[in-house]
Amino acid sequence: MTDSLTMRLARPAEDARVTEILEDGKRSIARFGIAQWQNGYPGIESVRADIARGACYVAEDADGVLLGTLALLDGIDAEYCRAQVPWLTENPFEGEDAELARYLAIHRCATAAAALKRGVMGFMFARSEEIARAQGKASIRIDTHPGNRAMRAFLSKLGYTELGVFDLTQKGAAETDLTRIAFEKLV
């Protein structure tokens, strides 16, 4: 299946399809009975912002069908600056030069329901690691809810190190349970 996949930046006209894939991800998370992503976030506004900053990637098959998405962000991640976990790479402070961030961060990743268990997200993470290496980055960081057992197992399988629990600081109406587990992988 992954032989026929490609990963590329999403186009503005694909914002609705990317949002649909994220909605599939929300339904998958809901099966764990946790509050992550269950109150509107992420929505089309997040997708449009990721596309505008050149961070929204999609996986498509040979027929051009979009099967997965993730945001691959460069620069200092404010939440990761504040997280009191033993990062594997240097953790620059918010407000410092973005060039100091030796990592890329993956956020808002999901696979279309019709493509689950077909290797789409594994393919996308492998391509993300290639992008990180090509940009001279040392690692990739990601976080997930402690109750998201599937994502935790997936990250462990891919060689990510579970670093510890932290609470998100950007409290908003969209997310009610702010506890996350930080992961990082050297690339």
C-alpha positions as CSV (number, residue, x, y, z in Angstrom):
1,M,0.0,0.0,0.0
2,T,2.7,2.5,1.0
3,D,4.5,2.0,-2.3
4,S,1.8,3.9,-4.1
5,L,1.8,6.8,-1.6
6,T,3.3,10.2,-1.9
7,M,3.5,13.0,0.7
8,R,3.3,16.6,-0.3
9,L,2.1,20.0,1.1
10,A,-1.7,20.4,1.1
11,R,-3.2,22.9,-1.3
12,P,-5.7,25.6,0.0
13,A,-8.5,24.0,-2.0
14,E,-8.0,20.8,-0.1
15,D,-8.8,22.3,3.3
16,A,-12.2,20.6,3.5
17,R,-10.8,17.2,2.7
18,V,-8.0,17.6,5.3
19,T,-10.6,18.6,7.8
20,E,-12.7,15.5,7.0
21,I,-9.6,13.3,7.7
22,L,-9.1,15.1,11.0
23,E,-12.8,14.4,11.8
24,D,-12.1,10.7,11.1
25,G,-9.3,11.0,13.6
26,K,-11.6,12.6,16.2
27,R,-14.0,9.6,15.9
28,S,-11.1,7.2,16.4
29,I,-10.0,9.0,19.5
30,A,-13.5,9.2,20.9
31,R,-13.5,5.4,21.1
32,F,-11.0,5.7,23.9
33,G,-13.4,7.7,26.0
34,I,-11.0,10.7,26.3
35,A,-11.7,14.4,25.7
36,Q,-8.8,15.0,23.3
37,W,-10.1,16.7,20.1
38,Q,-13.8,16.3,21.1
39,N,-14.8,19.9,21.4
40,G,-14.2,21.4,17.9
41,Y,-10.5,21.4,17.8
42,P,-8.8,20.9,15.3
43,G,-11.1,22.5,12.8
44,I,-10.9,24.1,9.4
45,E,-9.3,27.2,10.9
46,S,-6.4,25.1,12.1
47,V,-6.1,23.5,8.7
48,R,-6.1,26.8,6.9
49,A,-3.5,28.2,9.2
50,D,-1.3,25.1,8.7
51,I,-1.7,25.3,4.9
52,A,-0.9,29.1,5.0
53,R,2.4,28.6,6.9
54,G,3.4,25.6,4.7
55,A,3.1,23.1,7.4
56,C,0.1,20.9,6.4
57,Y,1.1,17.7,4.6
58,V,-1.1,15.1,3.0
59,A,-0.5,11.5,1.9
60,E,-2.2,10.7,-1.4
61,D,-2.5,7.4,-3.3
62,A,-1.7,6.9,-7.0
63,D,-5.2,8.0,-7.8
64,G,-4.8,11.3,-6.0
65,V,-7.1,10.4,-3.1
66,L,-6.0,12.0,0.2
67,L,-5.6,9.4,2.9
68,G,-3.7,11.1,5.7
69,T,-2.6,14.4,7.1
70,L,-0.2,15.9,9.6
71,A,1.1,19.4,10.5
72,L,4.9,19.4,10.5
73,L,6.0,22.6,12.2
74,D,9.4,24.3,12.4
75,G,10.4,26.8,15.0
76,I,10.1,27.0,18.7
77,D,7.0,25.3,20.0
78,A,5.7,27.4,22.9
79,E,4.0,24.4,24.6
80,Y,7.2,22.4,24.4
81,C,9.3,25.3,25.8
82,R,7.1,25.2,28.9
83,A,6.9,21.4,29.3
84,Q,9.1,20.3,32.1
85,V,10.2,17.0,30.5
86,P,13.7,15.7,29.8
87,W,13.8,16.5,26.1
88,L,16.5,14.6,24.1
89,T,17.6,17.8,22.3
90,E,18.2,21.3,23.6
91,N,14.9,23.1,24.4
92,P,15.2,26.8,23.5
93,F,12.9,29.3,25.2
94,E,9.9,31.0,23.7
95,G,10.9,34.3,22.1
96,E,14.4,33.1,21.2
97,D,15.6,32.8,17.6
98,A,13.5,30.1,15.9
99,E,16.7,28.9,14.3
100,L,17.7,27.5,17.7
101,A,14.9,24.9,17.5
102,R,16.8,21.8,16.4
103,Y,13.5,19.8,16.1
104,L,10.4,19.7,14.0
105,A,7.0,19.1,15.8
106,I,4.2,16.9,14.5
107,H,0.7,18.0,15.4
108,R,-2.8,17.4,14.1
109,C,-2.1,14.0,12.5
110,A,-4.9,11.6,11.3
111,T,-5.6,8.9,8.8
112,A,-8.8,8.7,6.8
113,A,-11.2,6.0,8.2
114,A,-11.1,4.1,4.9
115,A,-7.3,3.9,5.1
116,L,-6.8,2.8,8.7
117,K,-4.2,0.0,9.2
118,R,-2.7,0.4,5.8
119,G,0.5,2.1,6.9
120,V,-0.4,5.6,5.9
121,M,0.7,7.3,9.1
122,G,3.9,5.2,9.4
123,F,4.7,6.4,5.8
124,M,4.0,10.0,6.7
125,F,6.2,9.8,9.9
126,A,9.1,8.3,7.8
127,R,8.8,11.1,5.3
128,S,8.7,13.6,8.1
129,E,12.0,12.2,9.5
130,E,13.5,12.6,6.0
131,I,12.4,16.2,5.9
132,A,13.8,16.8,9.4
133,R,17.2,15.3,8.4
134,A,17.2,17.3,5.1
135,Q,16.7,20.5,7.2
136,G,19.5,19.6,9.5
137,K,17.2,19.0,12.5
138,A,18.2,16.6,15.3
139,S,14.8,15.3,16.2
140,I,11.0,15.2,15.9
141,R,8.7,16.0,18.9
142,I,5.1,15.1,19.3
143,D,2.6,14.7,22.2
144,T,-0.6,12.8,22.8
145,H,-3.2,12.3,25.5
146,P,-2.3,9.6,28.1
147,G,-5.4,7.7,27.2
148,N,-4.6,7.6,23.5
149,R,-3.2,4.1,23.7
150,A,-3.1,3.5,20.0
151,M,-1.0,6.6,19.4
152,R,1.3,5.8,22.3
153,A,1.9,2.3,20.9
154,F,2.4,3.6,17.4
155,L,5.0,6.1,18.6
156,S,6.8,3.5,20.7
157,K,6.9,1.1,17.7
158,L,8.5,3.9,15.5
159,G,11.2,4.4,18.1
160,Y,10.0,7.6,19.8
161,T,11.0,8.0,23.5
162,E,8.2,8.7,26.0
163,L,9.6,11.5,28.1
164,G,7.0,12.4,30.6
165,V,3.6,14.0,31.3
166,F,2.9,17.7,31.1
167,D,-0.1,20.0,30.9
168,L,-0.8,22.3,28.0
169,T,-0.9,25.9,29.0
170,Q,-3.0,27.3,26.2
171,K,-6.4,26.8,27.9
172,G,-9.3,27.3,25.5
173,A,-12.8,26.2,25.1
174,A,-11.7,23.7,22.5
175,E,-9.7,21.4,24.7
176,T,-10.9,20.5,28.2
177,D,-8.4,17.8,29.2
178,L,-4.9,19.4,28.9
179,T,-2.7,16.5,30.1
180,R,-0.3,15.2,27.5
181,I,2.7,12.9,27.2
182,A,5.7,14.2,25.4
183,F,7.6,12.0,22.9
184,E,10.8,12.7,20.9
185,K,12.8,10.8,18.4
186,L,16.4,11.6,17.3
187,V,16.6,11.5,13.5
